[in-house]
């Protein structure tokens, strides 16, 4: 369903949703996405594959999580999908439209349907402006609604995310980290998007505050039929919010599965390593059991080609260092890129 403003430019709020067609095709399709950055080494330079042949999809009203350690390419993937950075190769389709071919007005219209929540909400809030203005600003930029309609929409959103209407006149520095993230969520919702890219939205917050923000995101998803591309480095964070999880390592998705399948039957050694790193006393998860411990800290790869995890994998065989493992289906909606599974 399109939540864009009406033809006369007045501001419309989300309507009740018809679920009859939401599974016809994915809302977001990412195919063979690649993004490289130049890296200087003395007088020479080389290319670093931050995102390397990544493919996944996000269905309507679904939360798809990309999980991996720092530097795995998760955030670059999200920013490339949103065209904050331009892709080197691949295709992104949103509701059937090729995003990379959009220019000028069509691109501007598309940006109303896809928004982003950042790890540090201060990066998207002007410290010299009230939070009310910061939330309203996208409506002003897109010339949506009258002044009265915009202020009413801001008031409704502030109340919905846990503030009062009077808080609209306060400034970002007057709020805590968790409160600022709620403001960032309101700002992302103001244009009634269909997809929100959540880039590590709770990683800087205490565990108790993390739970509050995650619960708020799930409530808003049910109310407004939102889809999330949720980026995180901690599997325990996405355990309750994600429907499916893609595990990234050094620019590639090495495993993808429904959340419960991934936690109960991880196939890739790197996924097993991530699960083993969750403390057994973690408040959200039970002990994941005995899984292989990988002691290598994973510095720069010593080889070109082969599996991206081969230098750290306790099960590596000669082929792993020489050939890139193809993706294999190992279960329903469960794929893994590993030679352990013929």
Residue, then its C-alpha position, 0 to 999 in steps of 0.5 A: x500500500x502506498x502511504x504517499x500524500x494525496x494528489x492535492x498535497x494534503x497530509x494523509x495518515x496511514x489507513x487500515x491495510x488490506x493484506x490480500x496482496x502483500x505476499x505477491x512479490x517481495x517489497x525489496x529485492x537486492x540482486x548481486x549487489x557490489x560496492x568497492x572502495x579504493x584503499x591506499x597502500x603506500x604509493x599503490x592502491x587496491x580495491x576493497x570489496x565492502x559488499x561482494x555479490x550480496x542478494x536477499x529480499x524483504x517481504x511486505x511487513x517483514x523484518x529482515x536482519x543483516x548481522x555480522x561483526x564490524x566491517x562485514x559490510x552491513x551498513x554499506x549494504x543498507x546505505x547502498x540500497x538507499x542510494x546514500x552511496x552508489x553501487x558498483x554493480x547489481x540491482x535493487x528493486x523496490x515494489x518492482x521498480x529498479x531503484x538504480x535507474x530512478x532520477x530527479x522526480x521519481x527518485x524524490x518520490x521513492x525516497x518518501x517510501x524508504x527511510x533510515x534510522x541511524x545508530x546515532x540519532x544526533x547525526x540526523x537531528x540539528x542541534x540548533x533546531x527543536x525536535x518538533x522542527x526536525x521531525x516536521x522538516x521532511x514534510x516541509x522539504x516534500x511540500x506535504x500538508x498545511x502548517x496546521x496539518x504538519x504540526x498535528x502529524x508531529x504532535x501525533x507521532x511524538x505522543x505515539x513514541x512516548x513524548x508529550x506535545x509540549x516536548x516539540x519545543x525542546x532541543x536534542x541535547x535535553x534528551x537521553x540516548x534512548x529518548x533521542x532514538x525515539x525522536x529518530x524513529x518519529x522522524x523516520x515515520x513522518x513521511x509514512x514510509x513502507x520500508x525503514x532501514x534500521x542501522x544499528x538502532x540500539x547498539x549504543x543503548x543499555x540492554x533495558x532501553x534496547x528492549x523498549x526500542x525494539x518493542x516500540x519498533x515491533x508495535x509500529x510495524x504491526x500498526x503501520x504495516x512497515x517492513x524493516x531491513x534491520x542491521x545489527x552486529x549482535x544476534x541476540x538483539x535481532x532474535x525477537x524482532x527478525x523474521x529472517x536473518x542474513x549473516x554477513x562476513x567480509x562483504x558476503x552473506x554466508x548464511x540465511x534462514x528464518x530466525x528460529x531455524x538459524x538459532x536452532x540449526x546454524x550451519x555455517x561455522x561463522x554463524x556458529x561462532x557468533x552464537x557461541x559468543x553470546x554469553x550463556x547468562x544473556x537475559x534474552x537467550x538461553x545457552x546456545x550449547x557447545x559450538x566451535x570456538x574460533x580464536x583467530x581475530x580475523x585480520x586482513x586476508x592472506x589469500x585472494x579467492x576462496x571462501x572469505x572465512x577460510x583463514x579462520x574456519x576450524x573446518x577449512x579444507x584445501x578447496x576452501x582456500x581456492x574456490x568460492x563456495x556456491x550457495x546451497x539450499x539446506x532447508x526451507x528458506x535456509x541457504x548457506x555458502x559452505x563446502x561442508x554441505x554438498 
